[in-house]
Amino acid sequence: MRAVIDILQRLLSGYGAFFALTEPAANLLLFSTTMLNPIVGLMGALGGTLVILTRQIMELSKKDESVEIVNGILLGMLLGSTYLVNAKVVVFLAVGCLLVVAASAILRDTICHYFRLPLLGLPYVVCAFLLLPMMATVCIPAPLPTILFDFVPSAGTPLQFIAPLGSVYFHGTPSGGLLVFLAFFLGSPGLALIAAATCAVSYMVLLGLGFYPGTISFLIAQMNAVLTGAVIGGLYTTPGKRSLSVALVASGLCAILSISLERLLSVESLPALATPFVLTTYGVLIALAPYRGGAWTNFWLTIPALPEKTIEGKSLALARGISDTSISLKAPFAGTWSIYQGFNGSYTHQAAWKHALDFFVTVDEKSFKGDGRSLSDYYAYGKPVLSPCYGRVVALSATLADNIVGEVDTINNWGNFILIQIHTGAYVLLAHLQKDSIKVTLDSYVTPGQILASVGNSGRSPQPHLHMHVQESIILGSRTIPFHLSGVIWSEPTSEGKTYSLFCRPHELEMVSQPTCNAALKRALRLAVGCRHEFEVGGQLRRLEVNLDLNGQFYLQGKNDATVSFITSDDLIACFNRQGSKDLLLDAFIMSFGLTPLVEGAVSWEDKLPTRILPVSGPQSFIWCFFKPFETGLHFYYQRNWDPVTQMWIQKGQNKTKLLMGLVNWTIETEARICESLGIVNLELKLNGRCVLKAALAGYGLREDNGIPEKSALWTAKV
């Protein structure tokens, strides 16, 4: 029985494989679309099942099987819609499903491997073209008229506009189109909108070329256009105006190609099937491949994902200092420095050199001591310059004299400098260095924090300071590109509050410092493999356990299959990739410690967390999904302070979200208490002021292992 359930689950997941739809409800709607014509739908399910059984008999891995399953489903529906179902058809379907599995393996290792292309519906097309001529020779009769369960009139309804969506699943009627659109919208509103847009574009293109709507050729052309636009714009590209434009243009071209291929293939009595979709998609992927450079370098996704997941992932990554459009650098100094001139500065950071930072040291808002006539009076002069990145030194200058205070060298603008090439191909420039202070050689490799030189006053520098920018080529002074500082603490000159930031672009006179690791806090929040924390939640004991997967990735295991991956560094804990079922305790942990700097002193910071950890269910979850379908994440503000009474760190987080134009406000609050000897001793999660979870540490230790029996693996916490 368990094996049957497993097969049914794998079969259901295959229906949305082309579109990366994993929601069971969305896949159930797609299955329901096929069952509007019961015979065709059952043949599709049989085809998918035969593919699963074939793979099991061949002892193949379940990895990437869903694409093969949907190819088997399509092949089954094709035969069910083309022939009267009998024993011969079933035998041909079994042979076809065997061919689907074999063709998938061959195509993956040849065309897909060498051209870096996805499998898509190519096995279905290849196997259909092999089977149909064979089946034509044995004179299998055409199908008899059957009962169709259309619940929407087939003509005279605005829903006729989305009928091509239904034709993807062999039911090109308003009923089929509506079910597929709802499945898309349930799994990804962005994908549903892209699919609807491609319906409109392909309709206008075909109508403009003089083709008559309502014919089978017109519907098949639109079906292929929808597939092309949805896959390119909804799965394989970074969401934006460019991806939408490419998807719509590709869908229009696909519609035209479909009409042409239908004519060409009709000579051999073969239908076009999904051939236009496969050829157009492959053509776009090759023509606009990342190696073309320019805007196409970051256009394609490494791993296909739905628009919402891509936008959320990039938004969460940006909040943590990872960006496709900005280079992440460490601060090139130790201690606390001020910004002499920032991006688009009023002095020299203009036009091609607008992306740059100048640093200097101030004490009581002054950059020097004494009368400031001597270079040695300036706090920044002679300070160590640290490498902000990994890279290779490709150019340097160390022989120019430092200017007298107030004078500048307008011939050698950059003065003494070091130019470092980084892994992206960009170049980091550190300029105005002290004469003969450079400690690295040409072609040497540098690491973050390595001492490179000392701050000087060479070049166009009226007072000692350090200039840093990232430029696009090795030519000194070439156009600058955006960058940011990561893992720094910044503050305003008039504020005592300190903010930890992974994406910092400080403004003029703001202060930036390298954080100091809090060793006691780091020990308290240490998450070693096998480490267990048991919490009392509502009178029950709940456990969070640290594990390590086969790829060497640490993750925190909650209830059932609920997990979240995490990484740790000298000054940071960061959680990511929440997977599995709902687990309020694990989600409360993520909302409390999803991003936690392990630095000294009272500090604040911000983070973005995925919306799926929202502590709501039922009607509240529906309200959120309805009014915030494109929300990119939950924006949290954190503050950590030392409580001298309890001798603990108190870490608070807050998220405020407005719904219905501000008429409804949701507030999520977290509070965690951290003991430097025991670690996390208390967690509390509130929604709109109401406590939804309160967890107190009941015990901690290591999981049982050889030599560590279960009964002694956990020690009682005495808080």
C-alpha positions as CSV (number, residue, x, y, z in Angstrom):
1,M,0.0,0.0,0.0
2,R,2.8,2.4,0.9
3,A,4.4,1.7,-2.5
4,V,1.1,2.6,-4.3
5,I,0.8,5.8,-2.4
6,D,4.4,6.7,-3.3
7,I,3.7,6.1,-7.0
8,L,0.6,8.2,-6.9
9,Q,2.5,11.1,-5.2
10,R,5.2,10.9,-7.7
11,L,2.7,10.8,-10.6
12,L,0.8,13.8,-9.2
13,S,4.0,15.8,-8.9
14,G,4.8,15.2,-12.5
15,Y,1.8,17.2,-13.9
16,G,3.4,20.5,-13.0
17,A,7.0,19.5,-13.7
18,F,7.4,21.7,-16.8
19,F,6.6,24.7,-14.6
20,A,8.3,23.7,-11.3
21,L,4.9,23.6,-9.6
22,T,5.3,21.7,-6.4
23,E,2.0,22.6,-4.6
24,P,-0.1,19.5,-4.4
25,A,-3.3,21.5,-4.9
26,A,-1.8,23.1,-8.1
27,N,-0.9,19.7,-9.5
28,L,-4.3,18.3,-8.5
29,L,-5.9,21.0,-10.6
30,L,-3.7,20.1,-13.6
31,F,-4.7,16.5,-13.2
32,S,-8.3,17.6,-13.0
33,T,-7.9,19.4,-16.3
34,T,-6.8,16.2,-18.0
35,M,-9.8,14.4,-16.5
36,L,-12.3,16.7,-18.2
37,N,-11.9,14.1,-21.0
38,P,-11.8,11.0,-18.8
39,I,-10.3,8.6,-21.4
40,V,-7.5,11.1,-22.4
41,G,-6.9,11.8,-18.7
42,L,-6.6,8.2,-17.7
43,M,-4.3,7.4,-20.6
44,G,-2.1,10.3,-19.4
45,A,-2.0,8.9,-15.9
46,L,-1.2,5.5,-17.3
47,G,1.7,7.0,-19.3
48,G,3.1,8.7,-16.2
49,T,2.7,5.5,-14.1
50,L,4.4,3.4,-16.8
51,V,7.4,5.8,-16.8
52,I,7.7,5.5,-13.0
53,L,7.5,1.7,-13.1
54,T,10.0,1.5,-15.9
55,R,12.4,3.6,-13.9
56,Q,11.9,1.4,-10.9
57,I,12.5,-1.8,-12.8
58,M,15.7,-0.2,-14.2
59,E,16.6,0.9,-10.6
60,L,17.1,4.5,-11.7
61,S,17.4,7.4,-9.2
62,K,14.3,9.5,-8.4
63,K,16.4,12.6,-9.1
64,D,15.0,14.6,-12.0
65,E,12.3,12.0,-12.7
66,S,9.4,14.4,-12.7
67,V,10.3,15.8,-16.2
68,E,10.3,12.2,-17.6
69,I,7.0,11.6,-15.9
70,V,5.3,14.6,-17.5
71,N,6.7,13.5,-20.9
72,G,5.1,10.1,-20.3
73,I,1.8,11.8,-19.3
74,L,1.8,13.9,-22.5
75,L,2.5,10.8,-24.6
76,G,-0.4,8.9,-23.0
77,M,-2.8,11.8,-23.6
78,L,-1.6,12.1,-27.2
79,L,-2.4,8.4,-27.9
80,G,-5.7,8.7,-25.9
81,S,-6.8,11.6,-28.0
82,T,-5.7,10.2,-31.3
83,Y,-6.8,6.6,-31.2
84,L,-9.6,4.4,-29.9
85,V,-8.1,3.0,-26.7
86,N,-7.6,-0.8,-26.9
87,A,-4.9,-3.4,-26.0
88,K,-2.8,-2.4,-29.0
89,V,-2.7,1.3,-27.9
90,V,-1.8,0.3,-24.4
91,V,1.1,-1.8,-25.7
92,F,2.3,1.0,-27.9
93,L,2.1,3.3,-24.9
94,A,4.2,0.9,-22.8
95,V,6.8,0.8,-25.6
96,G,6.6,4.6,-25.8
97,C,7.2,5.1,-22.1
98,L,10.2,2.8,-22.3
99,L,11.5,4.9,-25.1
100,V,10.8,8.1,-23.0
101,V,13.1,6.8,-20.3
102,A,15.8,5.7,-22.7
103,A,15.6,8.9,-24.8
104,S,15.8,11.1,-21.7
105,A,19.0,9.4,-20.6
106,I,20.5,9.7,-24.1
107,L,19.4,13.3,-24.6
108,R,20.7,14.3,-21.2
109,D,24.1,12.9,-21.9
110,T,24.4,14.4,-25.4
111,I,22.4,17.4,-26.5
112,C,21.5,18.7,-23.1
113,H,25.0,18.1,-21.7
114,Y,27.0,19.7,-24.5
115,F,24.7,22.6,-25.2
116,R,23.7,23.1,-21.5
117,L,20.0,22.8,-22.3
118,P,17.1,21.5,-20.2
119,L,15.3,18.4,-21.2
120,L,11.8,20.0,-21.5
121,G,9.4,18.1,-23.8
122,L,12.0,16.7,-26.2
123,P,11.6,13.0,-25.2
124,Y,7.9,13.3,-25.7
125,V,8.4,14.8,-29.2
126,V,11.0,12.3,-30.2
127,C,9.0,9.3,-29.0
128,A,5.8,10.5,-30.5
129,F,7.5,10.9,-33.9
130,L,8.7,7.3,-33.6
131,L,5.4,5.8,-32.5
132,L,2.9,7.6,-34.7
133,P,4.2,6.3,-38.0
134,M,4.3,2.7,-36.6
135,M,0.8,3.0,-35.2
136,A,-0.5,4.3,-38.6
137,T,0.5,1.0,-40.2
138,V,-1.6,-1.2,-37.9
139,C,-4.8,0.7,-38.7
140,I,-6.0,1.6,-35.2
141,P,-9.4,3.3,-35.4
142,A,-9.9,6.9,-34.4
143,P,-11.5,7.6,-31.0
144,L,-15.3,7.6,-30.5
145,P,-17.1,10.7,-29.3
146,T,-16.9,10.9,-25.6
147,I,-18.5,12.8,-22.7
148,L,-16.6,16.0,-21.9
149,F,-17.0,17.5,-18.4
150,D,-16.9,21.1,-19.5
151,F,-18.4,23.4,-16.9
152,V,-17.9,26.6,-18.9
153,P,-19.6,27.2,-22.3
154,S,-17.1,26.5,-25.2
155,A,-18.1,29.6,-27.1
156,G,-19.2,33.2,-26.4
157,T,-17.4,33.6,-23.1
158,P,-14.4,35.8,-22.3
159,L,-12.7,32.7,-20.9
160,Q,-12.1,31.6,-24.4
161,F,-9.1,33.9,-24.2
162,I,-7.3,31.5,-21.9
163,A,-8.3,28.3,-23.7
164,P,-4.7,27.8,-25.0
165,L,-3.6,27.1,-21.4
166,G,-5.9,24.1,-21.3
167,S,-4.6,22.8,-24.6
168,V,-1.2,22.3,-22.9
169,Y,-3.0,19.4,-21.1
170,F,-5.0,18.4,-24.2
171,H,-8.2,20.2,-23.3
172,G,-8.2,23.5,-25.1
173,T,-11.5,24.8,-23.9
174,P,-12.4,27.7,-21.5
175,S,-12.9,25.1,-18.8
176,G,-9.5,23.6,-19.3
177,G,-7.9,27.0,-19.6
178,L,-9.5,28.2,-16.4
179,L,-8.3,25.2,-14.4
180,V,-4.8,25.5,-15.7
181,F,-4.8,29.3,-15.0
182,L,-6.0,28.6,-11.4
183,A,-3.2,26.0,-11.0
184,F,-0.6,28.4,-12.2
185,F,-2.0,31.2,-10.0
186,L,-2.0,28.9,-6.9
187,G,1.6,27.9,-7.5
188,S,2.8,31.2,-8.8
189,P,0.8,34.3,-9.6
190,G,3.7,35.7,-11.6
191,L,3.7,32.6,-13.8
192,A,-0.1,32.9,-14.3
193,L,0.2,36.5,-15.5
194,I,3.1,35.7,-17.9
195,A,1.0,32.8,-19.3
196,A,-2.0,35.1,-19.8
197,A,0.2,37.7,-21.5
198,T,1.7,35.2,-23.9
199,C,-1.9,34.1,-24.8
200,A,-2.6,37.8,-25.7
201,V,0.6,38.3,-27.7
202,S,0.4,35.1,-29.7
203,Y,-3.3,35.8,-30.5
204,M,-2.4,39.3,-31.8
205,V,0.6,38.0,-33.8
206,L,-1.4,35.2,-35.5
207,L,-4.4,37.5,-36.1
208,G,-2.2,40.2,-37.5
209,L,-0.7,37.7,-40.0
210,G,-4.2,36.7,-41.2
211,F,-4.7,33.4,-39.4
212,Y,-8.3,32.6,-38.4
213,P,-8.9,32.1,-34.7
214,G,-10.8,29.0,-33.6
215,T,-9.0,26.5,-35.8
216,I,-6.9,23.7,-34.4
217,S,-3.8,25.1,-36.0
218,F,-4.4,28.5,-34.2
219,L,-4.9,26.8,-30.9
220,I,-1.8,24.6,-31.2
221,A,0.3,27.6,-32.1
222,Q,-1.0,29.5,-29.1
223,M,-0.3,26.4,-26.9
224,N,3.3,26.3,-28.0
225,A,3.6,30.0,-27.5
226,V,2.3,29.8,-23.9
227,L,4.7,27.0,-23.1
228,T,7.6,29.0,-24.5
229,G,6.7,32.2,-22.8
230,A,5.9,30.6,-19.5
231,V,9.1,28.5,-19.4
232,I,11.4,31.4,-20.5
233,G,9.8,34.2,-18.5
234,G,8.6,32.2,-15.6
235,L,11.4,29.8,-14.8
236,Y,14.7,30.3,-16.5
237,T,15.3,34.1,-16.3
238,T,15.7,36.7,-13.7
239,P,12.3,38.5,-13.4
240,G,12.2,42.0,-14.8
241,K,11.3,44.0,-17.9
242,R,14.0,42.3,-19.9
243,S,12.8,38.8,-19.1
244,L,9.2,39.7,-19.8
245,S,10.1,41.3,-23.1
246,V,12.2,38.2,-24.2
247,A,9.4,35.8,-23.1
248,L,6.7,37.7,-25.1
249,V,8.9,38.1,-28.2
250,A,9.8,34.4,-28.0
251,S,6.2,33.4,-27.7
252,G,5.3,35.4,-30.8
253,L,8.1,33.8,-32.8
254,C,7.0,30.4,-31.5
255,A,3.4,30.9,-32.7
256,I,4.7,31.7,-36.2
257,L,7.1,28.7,-36.2
258,S,4.3,26.5,-35.1
259,I,2.2,27.3,-38.2
260,S,5.3,26.8,-40.4
261,L,6.2,23.4,-38.9
262,E,2.7,22.2,-39.1
263,R,2.8,22.7,-42.9
264,L,6.2,21.1,-43.2
265,L,5.3,18.0,-41.0
266,S,1.9,17.5,-42.6
267,V,3.8,16.2,-45.7
268,E,4.7,13.2,-43.5
269,S,1.2,13.2,-41.8
270,L,2.8,14.2,-38.5
271,P,1.5,16.8,-36.1
272,A,3.7,19.7,-34.8
273,L,3.0,18.7,-31.2
274,A,5.4,20.5,-28.8
275,T,8.2,20.8,-31.4
276,P,7.9,24.6,-31.9
277,F,8.1,25.1,-28.1
278,V,11.2,23.0,-27.8
279,L,13.0,24.5,-30.8
280,T,12.1,28.1,-29.9
281,T,13.1,27.7,-26.2
282,Y,16.4,26.0,-27.2
283,G,17.0,28.7,-29.8
284,V,16.6,31.5,-27.2
285,L,18.7,29.8,-24.6
286,I,21.6,29.4,-27.1
287,A,21.2,32.7,-28.9
288,L,21.2,34.7,-25.6
289,A,23.5,32.5,-23.6
290,P,25.5,34.0,-20.7
291,Y,28.8,33.7,-22.5
292,R,27.5,36.4,-25.0
293,G,28.4,38.8,-22.2
294,G,26.8,42.2,-21.4
295,A,23.3,42.1,-20.0
296,W,23.0,38.4,-20.7
297,T,25.6,37.4,-18.1
298,N,23.2,37.6,-15.2
299,F,20.0,37.2,-17.2
300,W,19.6,33.4,-16.9
301,L,19.1,31.5,-13.7
302,T,21.5,28.8,-12.7
303,I,18.7,26.8,-11.2
304,P,15.2,27.3,-12.7
305,A,12.7,28.8,-10.2
306,L,9.3,30.5,-10.2
307,P,9.3,34.3,-10.3
308,E,8.2,34.7,-6.7
309,K,11.0,32.4,-5.4
310,T,13.6,34.1,-7.6
311,I,12.5,37.6,-6.4
312,E,12.4,36.5,-2.8
313,G,15.7,34.8,-3.0
314,K,17.4,37.8,-4.6
315,S,15.7,40.1,-2.1
316,L,16.8,38.0,0.9
317,A,20.3,37.8,-0.6
318,L,20.5,41.5,-1.1
319,A,19.6,42.1,2.5
320,R,22.6,39.9,3.4
321,G,25.1,41.7,1.1
322,I,24.8,39.4,-2.0
323,S,24.0,41.3,-5.2
324,D,24.3,40.7,-8.9
325,T,24.8,44.5,-9.4
326,S,27.1,45.4,-6.5
327,I,30.5,44.0,-5.5
328,S,30.8,43.0,-1.8
329,L,34.0,44.2,-0.1
330,K,35.3,44.2,3.5
331,A,36.4,47.5,5.1
332,P,40.0,48.3,4.1
333,F,41.0,49.3,7.7
334,A,40.8,48.4,11.3
335,G,39.1,50.4,14.0
336,T,36.6,53.2,13.4
337,W,36.9,55.6,10.4
338,S,34.7,58.3,9.0
339,I,33.5,58.9,5.4
340,Y,35.4,61.9,3.8
341,Q,33.4,61.6,0.6
342,G,30.8,59.0,-0.5
343,F,29.1,57.9,-3.7
344,N,28.2,60.8,-5.9
345,G,30.3,63.0,-3.7
346,S,30.4,66.8,-4.2
347,Y,34.2,67.0,-4.7
348,T,35.6,64.4,-7.1
349,H,33.2,61.4,-7.0
350,Q,31.2,62.4,-10.1
351,A,30.4,61.0,-13.6
352,A,32.5,57.9,-14.4
353,W,34.0,57.9,-10.8
354,K,30.8,58.3,-8.9
355,H,31.0,54.9,-7.2
356,A,33.8,55.5,-4.7
357,L,34.5,56.0,-1.0
358,D,37.1,58.1,0.8
359,F,37.9,57.3,4.4
360,F,39.7,59.3,7.1
361,V,39.9,59.2,10.9
362,T,38.3,61.9,13.1
363,V,38.4,62.6,16.8
364,D,35.9,65.0,18.1
365,E,35.0,65.8,14.5
366,K,38.6,66.8,13.7
367,S,40.9,64.8,11.4
368,F,44.1,66.1,13.0
369,K,45.7,67.0,16.3
370,G,47.8,70.1,17.1
371,D,47.9,72.7,14.4
372,G,47.5,70.2,11.5
373,R,50.5,71.5,9.6
374,S,52.4,68.3,9.6
375,L,51.3,65.0,8.0
376,S,52.0,63.2,11.3
377,D,49.3,65.4,13.0
378,Y,46.6,63.6,10.9
379,Y,45.1,60.6,12.6
380,A,44.8,58.6,9.3
381,Y,48.3,59.1,8.2
382,G,50.4,56.0,8.4
383,K,47.5,53.8,9.5
384,P,47.5,50.2,8.0
385,V,45.6,49.6,4.8
386,L,44.0,46.2,4.7
387,S,42.9,44.1,1.7
388,P,39.1,44.3,1.3
389,C,38.9,41.2,-0.9
390,Y,40.6,38.1,-2.3
391,G,42.4,38.8,-5.5
392,R,45.6,39.3,-7.5
393,V,47.7,42.5,-7.6
394,V,47.9,43.5,-11.2
395,A,49.3,47.1,-10.9
396,L,50.9,49.2,-8.2
397,S,52.9,52.4,-7.6
398,A,54.9,53.2,-4.5
399,T,57.5,55.9,-5.4
400,L,55.5,59.2,-5.3
401,A,56.1,61.6,-2.5
402,D,53.4,62.5,0.0
403,N,52.0,66.0,-0.6
404,I,52.4,68.8,1.9
405,V,49.1,69.4,3.7
406,G,46.9,71.5,1.5
407,E,48.7,70.8,-1.8
408,V,47.7,68.3,-4.4
409,D,49.3,66.4,-7.3
410,T,47.0,66.9,-10.3
411,I,49.3,65.0,-12.7
412,N,49.3,61.7,-10.7
413,N,45.7,61.9,-9.5
414,W,45.7,58.5,-7.7
415,G,49.1,58.9,-6.2
416,N,50.6,55.6,-4.9
417,F,48.1,52.9,-5.4
418,I,47.4,49.1,-5.5
419,L,45.1,47.6,-8.1
420,I,43.6,44.2,-7.3
421,Q,41.8,42.0,-9.8
422,I,38.9,40.0,-8.1
423,H,37.1,36.8,-9.2
424,T,34.4,38.7,-11.1
425,G,36.9,40.3,-13.4
426,A,36.5,43.7,-11.9
427,Y,39.4,45.7,-10.3
428,V,39.6,47.2,-6.8
429,L,41.7,50.4,-6.5
430,L,43.2,51.6,-3.2
431,A,44.8,55.0,-3.7
432,H,46.7,57.9,-2.0
433,L,49.0,55.5,-0.2
434,Q,52.2,56.5,1.7
435,K,55.4,56.4,-0.2
436,D,57.4,53.2,0.0
437,S,54.8,51.6,2.3
438,I,53.4,48.9,-0.1
439,K,54.1,45.4,1.3
440,V,52.9,43.3,-1.6
441,T,54.4,42.6,-5.0
442,L,53.1,42.5,-8.5
443,D,51.1,39.3,-9.3
444,S,50.9,38.4,-5.6
445,Y,47.6,37.1,-4.2
446,V,46.0,38.9,-1.3
447,T,43.3,37.9,1.2
448,P,40.8,40.0,3.2
449,G,42.4,41.6,6.2
450,Q,46.0,41.3,4.9
451,I,48.1,44.4,5.5
452,L,48.9,45.9,2.1
453,A,50.3,49.4,2.8
454,S,49.9,52.6,4.9
455,V,47.6,55.6,4.4
456,G,49.4,58.5,2.8
457,N,48.8,61.8,1.1
458,S,50.0,61.2,-2.4
459,G,48.2,62.2,-5.6
460,R,45.2,64.4,-5.6
461,S,44.8,64.4,-1.9
462,P,44.5,67.6,0.2
463,Q,44.8,65.7,3.5
464,P,45.7,62.1,4.4
465,H,42.9,59.7,3.5
466,L,42.2,56.4,1.8
467,H,40.4,56.2,-1.6
468,M,38.7,53.0,-2.7
469,H,36.6,52.1,-5.7
470,V,35.9,49.2,-8.0
471,Q,36.5,49.8,-11.8
472,E,35.5,47.8,-14.8
473,S,39.0,47.5,-16.5
474,I,42.7,47.4,-15.7
475,I,43.2,50.9,-17.1
476,L,43.8,53.2,-14.2
477,G,40.8,55.5,-13.6
478,S,38.4,53.6,-15.9
479,R,34.7,53.7,-15.2
480,T,33.7,52.7,-11.7
481,I,31.0,50.2,-10.8
482,P,28.8,49.9,-7.7
483,F,30.1,48.1,-4.6
484,H,29.3,48.0,-0.9
485,L,30.9,47.2,2.4
486,S,29.9,43.9,4.1
487,G,30.1,42.9,7.7
488,V,30.7,46.4,9.2
489,I,29.2,48.5,11.9
490,W,28.1,52.0,10.9
491,S,26.7,54.9,12.8
492,E,25.7,58.5,12.3
493,P,28.0,61.2,13.9
494,T,25.2,62.5,16.1
495,S,23.9,59.1,17.2
496,E,25.2,56.7,19.8
497,G,23.4,53.7,18.2
498,K,25.4,51.2,16.2
499,T,24.1,49.2,13.3
500,Y,25.6,46.0,11.9
501,S,25.3,45.8,8.1
502,L,26.0,43.3,5.4
503,F,25.2,45.9,2.7
504,C,26.6,49.3,3.7
505,R,27.1,52.3,1.5
506,P,27.8,55.0,4.0
507,H,27.3,58.7,3.4
508,E,29.6,61.6,4.1
509,L,30.7,62.0,7.8
510,E,29.0,58.7,8.8
511,M,31.3,56.4,10.8
512,V,32.3,52.8,9.8
513,S,34.2,50.3,11.9
514,Q,35.3,46.7,11.8
515,P,33.4,44.7,14.4
516,T,35.1,42.9,17.2
517,C,34.0,39.3,17.8
518,N,32.2,38.6,21.1
519,A,33.9,35.3,22.0
520,A,31.5,34.5,24.9
521,L,28.4,35.1,22.7
522,K,30.0,33.0,19.9
523,R,30.4,30.1,22.4
524,A,26.9,30.5,23.7
525,L,25.4,30.3,20.2
526,R,27.7,27.5,19.0
527,L,25.8,25.0,16.8
528,A,28.0,22.0,16.5
529,V,27.0,18.9,14.7
530,G,25.0,16.6,17.0
531,C,24.1,19.4,19.3
532,R,20.6,19.2,20.8
533,H,18.4,21.8,22.5
534,E,15.2,20.7,24.2
535,F,12.6,23.4,24.9
536,E,9.4,23.2,26.9
537,V,6.6,24.5,24.7
538,G,3.1,24.5,26.1
539,G,3.8,21.7,28.5
540,Q,5.5,19.5,25.9
541,L,9.2,18.9,25.2
542,R,10.3,19.9,21.7
543,R,13.8,19.4,20.2
544,L,16.0,21.2,17.8
545,E,19.0,19.3,16.6
546,V,22.1,20.2,14.5
547,N,22.9,17.8,11.6
548,L,25.2,17.6,8.7
549,D,24.1,16.5,5.2
550,L,26.2,14.6,2.6
551,N,27.3,17.8,0.9
552,G,28.8,19.1,4.2
553,Q,26.0,21.6,4.8
554,F,24.9,22.1,8.5
555,Y,21.2,22.3,9.2
556,L,18.9,22.5,12.1
557,Q,16.3,19.8,12.3
558,G,12.9,20.5,13.8
559,K,9.7,18.5,13.9
560,N,9.3,15.8,11.2
561,D,11.1,17.0,8.0
562,A,11.2,20.7,9.0
563,T,14.8,21.9,8.5
564,V,16.7,25.1,8.0
565,S,20.3,25.3,6.8
566,F,22.8,27.7,8.4
567,I,26.4,28.9,8.2
568,T,28.6,30.4,10.9
569,S,31.7,32.6,10.7
570,D,33.8,34.5,13.2
571,D,31.2,37.3,13.5
572,L,27.9,35.9,12.2
573,I,25.2,33.2,12.2
574,A,22.9,33.1,9.1
575,C,20.0,30.7,8.5
576,F,18.7,30.1,5.0
577,N,16.8,27.5,2.8
578,R,13.9,26.7,5.1
579,Q,12.5,23.3,3.9
580,G,9.8,20.8,5.0
581,S,6.6,21.0,6.9
582,K,5.4,23.7,9.3
583,D,7.2,23.9,12.6
584,L,6.4,26.9,14.8
585,L,9.3,26.4,17.1
586,L,11.8,26.2,14.3
587,D,10.3,29.2,12.6
588,A,10.4,31.2,15.8
589,F,14.1,30.3,16.1
590,I,14.6,31.6,12.5
591,M,12.7,34.8,13.2
592,S,14.8,35.3,16.4
593,F,18.2,34.2,15.1
594,G,17.9,34.1,11.3
595,L,20.8,36.6,11.1
596,T,22.7,37.1,14.3
597,P,26.0,39.1,14.4
598,L,28.4,37.7,17.0
599,V,29.9,41.1,17.8
600,E,30.7,43.1,20.9
601,G,28.3,45.6,22.5
602,A,24.7,46.7,22.0
603,V,23.9,46.6,18.3
604,S,21.0,46.8,15.9
605,W,20.6,45.3,12.4
606,E,18.1,44.4,9.7
607,D,17.2,41.2,7.9
608,K,14.7,39.7,5.4
609,L,13.2,36.3,6.0
610,P,11.0,34.2,3.7
611,T,7.2,34.8,3.9
612,R,6.5,31.0,4.3
613,I,7.6,31.1,7.9
614,L,4.8,33.6,8.7
615,P,3.2,32.3,11.9
616,V,-0.4,32.3,10.5
617,S,-2.7,29.6,9.1
618,G,-6.2,29.3,7.8
619,P,-8.1,32.6,7.1
620,Q,-5.1,34.7,8.1
621,S,-2.8,32.8,5.6
622,F,-5.4,33.4,2.9
623,I,-5.6,37.1,3.7
624,W,-1.8,37.4,3.4
625,C,-1.6,35.5,0.1
626,F,-4.5,37.5,-1.4
627,F,-3.3,40.9,-0.4
628,K,0.5,40.3,-0.5
629,P,1.0,37.8,-3.4
630,F,4.2,39.4,-4.5
631,E,5.7,40.2,-1.1
632,T,9.5,39.5,-1.3
633,G,10.0,38.8,2.3
634,L,9.4,39.7,5.9
635,H,11.5,42.8,6.9
636,F,12.8,42.4,10.4
637,Y,14.5,45.0,12.7
638,Y,16.6,43.7,15.5
639,Q,18.2,45.1,18.6
640,R,20.4,43.3,21.1
641,N,21.3,44.7,24.6
642,W,22.9,43.5,27.7
643,D,20.7,43.1,30.8
644,P,22.8,43.7,33.9
645,V,20.0,42.3,36.2
646,T,19.7,38.9,34.6
647,Q,23.2,38.9,33.2
648,M,21.9,37.9,29.8
649,W,21.7,39.3,26.3
650,I,18.2,40.2,25.3
651,Q,17.7,40.1,21.5
652,K,14.4,41.5,20.1
653,G,13.1,41.5,16.6
654,Q,10.1,43.2,15.0
655,N,8.3,43.0,11.6
656,K,5.5,45.4,10.7
657,T,3.4,44.8,7.6
658,K,0.6,46.9,6.3
659,L,-2.4,45.3,4.5
660,L,-5.4,47.0,2.8
661,M,-3.6,50.3,2.3
662,G,-2.7,50.5,6.0
663,L,-6.2,49.7,7.3
664,V,-4.8,46.4,8.8
665,N,-1.4,46.2,10.4
666,W,0.3,43.0,11.3
667,T,3.2,43.0,13.8
668,I,5.4,40.1,14.5
669,E,7.7,40.4,17.6
670,T,10.3,38.0,18.9
671,E,12.3,38.1,22.1
672,A,15.2,35.8,23.0
673,R,17.3,35.6,26.1
674,I,20.9,34.4,25.7
675,C,23.0,33.2,28.6
676,E,26.7,33.2,27.9
677,S,27.1,29.9,29.7
678,L,24.0,28.0,28.6
679,G,23.1,29.6,25.2
680,I,19.5,30.3,24.3
681,V,17.4,29.9,27.4
682,N,14.1,31.5,26.3
683,L,12.2,32.2,23.1
684,E,9.0,34.2,22.7
685,L,7.0,34.9,19.5
686,K,4.1,37.3,19.3
687,L,1.6,38.2,16.5
688,N,-0.2,41.5,17.0
689,G,0.7,41.5,20.7
690,R,-0.7,38.0,21.3
691,C,1.8,35.3,22.4
692,V,1.7,32.4,19.9
693,L,4.8,30.6,21.2
694,K,6.8,30.6,24.4
695,A,9.7,28.2,24.7
696,A,12.0,27.7,27.7
697,L,15.2,25.7,27.6
698,A,14.7,22.3,29.3
699,G,18.0,20.7,28.4
700,Y,21.0,20.7,26.1
701,G,23.8,18.4,25.0
702,L,24.8,16.0,22.3
703,R,22.7,13.3,20.6
704,E,23.3,9.7,21.5
705,D,26.2,8.0,19.8
706,N,28.6,5.1,20.2
707,G,29.6,5.3,23.9
708,I,27.0,8.0,24.7
709,P,23.7,6.3,25.8
710,E,20.4,8.0,25.3
711,K,19.8,8.5,29.0
712,S,23.0,10.6,29.5
713,A,23.1,12.4,26.2
714,L,21.2,15.4,27.5
715,W,22.0,17.5,30.6
716,T,19.3,19.5,32.5
717,A,19.5,23.2,32.1
718,K,19.6,25.2,35.3
719,V,18.7,28.8,34.3
